[in-house]
Amino acid sequence: MKKITLKDLSEAIGVSQNTVSLVLRGRPGISEATREQILNKAREMGYHERQKDCHMPNVCVLTTYKNNIDSYYFGRLQNRIEYYLNKNKCTTITVNNVETYSLEAIQDLCQANDIQGLIVVADVGRRMMEQLEELNIPLLCAGFYVPGMAADSVMEDNIIGMSLLMDQLKERGIKDAGFIGSIHTDQGFFERWMTASAMGNKLNIVIKTEHCILNMSYEQLGNLREMAEVLGNIESLPEAFICANDKIAMTVIKALQQNGKWIPQDISVVGFDNCDLAMLSTPTIATVDNFLDKQARSAVCRLLRRLKEPQLPHERILCSTEFVDGESLRKRQPHLP
């Protein structure tokens, strides 16, 4: 006997597959007349929707090819999210190059695999997020957020993390600093830059425009030759460089060393994320731990709760951050009597 599909039902009734899916999943937004028509036709045609075990939902993890191969941050975040999905006995479908899919292709994939929740890892852009929102499947943003979207998000608390870092600069007697990061293309970097600027104003740490590198691409920021050239053209260096993450901080340290500077004797360098690079760098990098594993666990827990309680208000969940000292930041000055 032929298995009845969503497509069979939608063609028999004359409505979209998405409408059929919404009714069979008990989702709101469909008129009672249409809902009754679809349920009656489903019974008539012998369609038996697979009963969903609330402890074993099917979840689709979506990211771009660029983010998937990013072993520095987003690739690791995706791996930990998939780990916690599997630990919770979820069936996981992964799309590593979502930018190549049309909305129809994603919709077909979700319907064919009975996807009940979506986790998007890293910013895929507002346009793509708006398309995903049209699927009417619970949606969670991991590592970013989109203002105004009907989606939960989980990411690190950049404001608290950068505030803790700036407090440390103040304690070490640093009076001027520069910021390095591609703030126009990375939401997290922008938040860190804005917080560093605001905290600098509060703590009397001067952040001059000529000491900031904000417009280089992320790829350029990781290029040692280009970084050494840019830093070498700065007439007078600040007392410290605040880098948007540890990968950039490592490049800056190597570039400054190549230009004959000692870290932290001549200039301090701090990062953000507390990745493995922070400890492997020479000197080790003073940074902020964003607790990536906790972010992944929180993302999965939030999505699973959303599936059980679909009427919950959408939330932007910020995971805690913590300063981690390193050799790249000069030591506290002893208090003179």
N, C-alpha and C positions, 0 to 999 in steps of 0.2 A: 504493500500500500504506500502510495506516495506521501512523503512528509509535507504537510502544509506549512508554507513559509509566510513571513510578513508580506512579501511581495504578492503572493497569491491572494492574501486577504485584502491588500490595498487595491488590487486590480478588480476584485469581485465587488468591492463597495464603492470604488471611485474616489478614494481619498489617498493622501500620501502615506508612504511607509512610516514616516516620522509620526504622523497622527495615530496610526495603528499602534506603533511602539509605545507612545505616551499613554494610550488607553490601557494597553495590556500591562504596563508597569504602574498603573494607578496614579499617574501624574495629573496635576490640575491643568486648567486652561483649555479644556475641551468641553463643548456643550453636552448636556445630558442626553440630548437626542442622538447626537453622533456617537457618544460613548455607548449607549444602549445598542445602537445599530451594529457597532463593531463587535461588541461582546456577543450579541446574538449570532452574528455571522461566524464568529470564531467557533462557537459551540456547534453550529450547523455544519461547518466544514471539518469538524474534528480536530481543530487546532488546540493542542495542549501546550501551553507555555510552560517551559521548565521552571519548576519551583525554585526560587532563589534562596539559597542559604545565606542569611545575613552575615554569617561568619566567613563565607567563602565567595565574595562577589568577584566578578570579572572586572579588572581595571586595566585601562590603557594608559601607558606612559608615553608622552610625546615630547620630542626635543628636536632641535635642528642638527644637521650633520656636523656643523662647526662646534656646537656645544657637546655633542656626543663624544668627539675625539679630544675634548679639552680635559686632559688628565689632571690639570691643576685644580680645578674646582667643580665645574658643573658635571663633568664626567663622573667624578667621585660621588657627588650628591645623587646623581641618578642611580649609581650602583647601590648606594645605601638605601634609597627609596625602594628599589626592587628587592633588596634583601628583606626589608621589613614587610613588604607586601607578601613575599613568600613565607615569612615567619608567621604571618597571620592567615596563612593558607588561602591567599587570594590567587586566582588565576590571572597572570599578567601577560598582556600583549604590549610589545614595545615598538614604537615607530621612531626611528632614529633620524629620519630626514623628512619631517612633517612639511617642510617648505616646498617639497615636490608634489604634495598631495592636493587634490581639489577637495572642496567641501563635500562633494558628492562621494568621492572615494573614501574619505574619512567616515562619512555617514554609513556607507555600505559596510565598511570594516567593523564599525561599532555594532551594527545590526546583525551582521553575520556571526559575530562573536559574543553577542548578548552583553555588550559592555555597559556596566552600571555606573562607572565613575572614571573621570579623566584627571590625570596629574600631568601638568605641563612643567617641564624642567627648564628654567632659564627663559629670558624674555624672547618670545617669538614675534613680538610686535602687536600693536593694538588691532590691526586689520585681521590677523589670523585669530586673535583671541575673540573678536566679535563674531567671526565665522563659527568658532567652536561653541560659542554661547548659543548659537542658533540650534544646536543639536539637542538642547534641553536635557543634557546629561550633567549631573553634578560635577563641578569643575574646580580644581585647585591649582593655584600657581605656586611653584616651589622655587624660592630664590629670587622672586620678583613680585610685583603687583601691578595692576592696571587700574587707575582711579575710575570709579563709576561702574566697574564690571560686577555682574552678579556671580562672584566667585570668591572662595576663601583663598587666602595666601599665607604662606609661612616663609619667613626669612629672618636673617640676623637683625639685631637691634643696632643699626649703624650709628644712631645718634648717641646712645649710651656708650657704645664702644669707642667712638672717636672722642667723646668727652673724657673718658678715662685716660685715653692716650694724651690728650692735650694737658690734662692735669699733671701727668708725669713730666711732660716737657717743662711745665712751670716749676715743678719741684726740682728739676735738674738745672734751673737757672737759665733756661733758653729764652731769649728775648725776641728772636726773629726766626722765621721758618718759611720754607716754600712747600708747595703741594704739587705732586706729580701723579696724573691719572687722566684717562680719557673720559671726562665728565659728561660730554655731550652724547655719548653712545651707551653709557652704562649707568643704570639707575642707582645701583649701590654706590658707585664711585661719586655720583653727584651728591648723594646724601652725605657721604663722608667729607666731601669738599665743603659743602654748606655748613656742616657742623664744625669743621676745623676753622672756617672763617669766623663763625659766630663766637666760638670759644676763644679764638685768638683775640677777638675784640674784648671779650669779657676778662681774659687773663693778662691783657697787655702783652701779647705775643704778636708782633707785627708780621703779617703775611703780605709781602709785596708782590705786585703783578709780575715784575721782572724775575722773581724767584719761583714762578709757577709754570709748569708745563701741562697744559690742559687740552691741547688740540692735536697731539700726536695720536695715531691709531694704536690700538692695543698691540698689534704686531710690531709697530715701530718702537713702542715702549719696552719691548723685550729684545730689541736689537742692540747689542753691546756697542758696536761701532757708531751707530747713529746717536745713542745716548751719550757716549763719551764726547762726541763732537758738539752736541747741544750744550752739555754741561761745561765744556771747555770754553764756550763762547759767552758764558755768563761772567760779567766783569767782576763782580764781588759776590761770593757765595754766602748764603745764610748760615746760621748756626746749626740748622737741622733741615732735612728734607722729610716731609710726611708723604709716604707713598701709599697709593690707593689699595695695594695689596702686596703680599710678600714677594711675588714673582717680580713685580716692578722694583721693589726694594733691593732684591738681589742684583738686578741689572744695574741699578743706580750705584750700589756699593762697588761693583766691579768696574764700572765706568770711572768713578771717582778715584779708585785705586790706580787705574790705568793712567789717570791724569796726575798722579803723584800725591794724592791726598791720603791721609790716615784717618781711619774710622775707629773710634769716635773722636780721636784727639783733635783733628782738624774740623770735622763736621759729623754730626749725628745723623743716622738714617733710621726711620721707623717704618713698619709695614702694617698689614692687617690681614687676618685670616688664621694665623698660627698653623700654617701648613708645614709639611716636612722640610720644605726649603728653608724655613726660618732657622731650624736647628742645623741644617747641613751647610749653611752659609758660613763664610769666614770673614768677619766675626759673625756670631749668631745674631739673629735679627730680633730686636724688641718689637713686639707685635700685639695684636688683639685676637684672642681665641673666639671664633664665631660658633664653635660647637656644632660642626657640620652634621655629625651623627645624630645629635638631638634634633636638628632641623628635619632630617629625613624621617625620624621616628614620629615627630610631631605632625608632619605632613600626612603620613599614612593614618595616624590616629584620628586626625581631623576629618579626612575623607570618609573613613569608616563610620564615624559618628554622623556625618552628613547623610550617609546612606540610610541610617536608622532613623534620623530625625530631619527630614528634608525641609521642614519649615523653620529651622534655626536661622537667625540673622547671619548674614555673611560677615566674616571677621578677617582682619589682617593680624595674624599672630606673629609677634616679634620674640625671637629666642634670645636668651641672655648672652652677654658677651663679657669678657674678662681680660684685663691687661696681663701680658706675659713679658717679663723683663728679658733683655738680651744684651749682648756685648756691643751692639751697634749704637746704643744710646749711652751718653756719658753718665757717669755715676753722680749721685747726689753730692752736692758740695757741703763740706762740714760747716756747721754754724759757728761763726766767730763769736767769741765772748764779747 
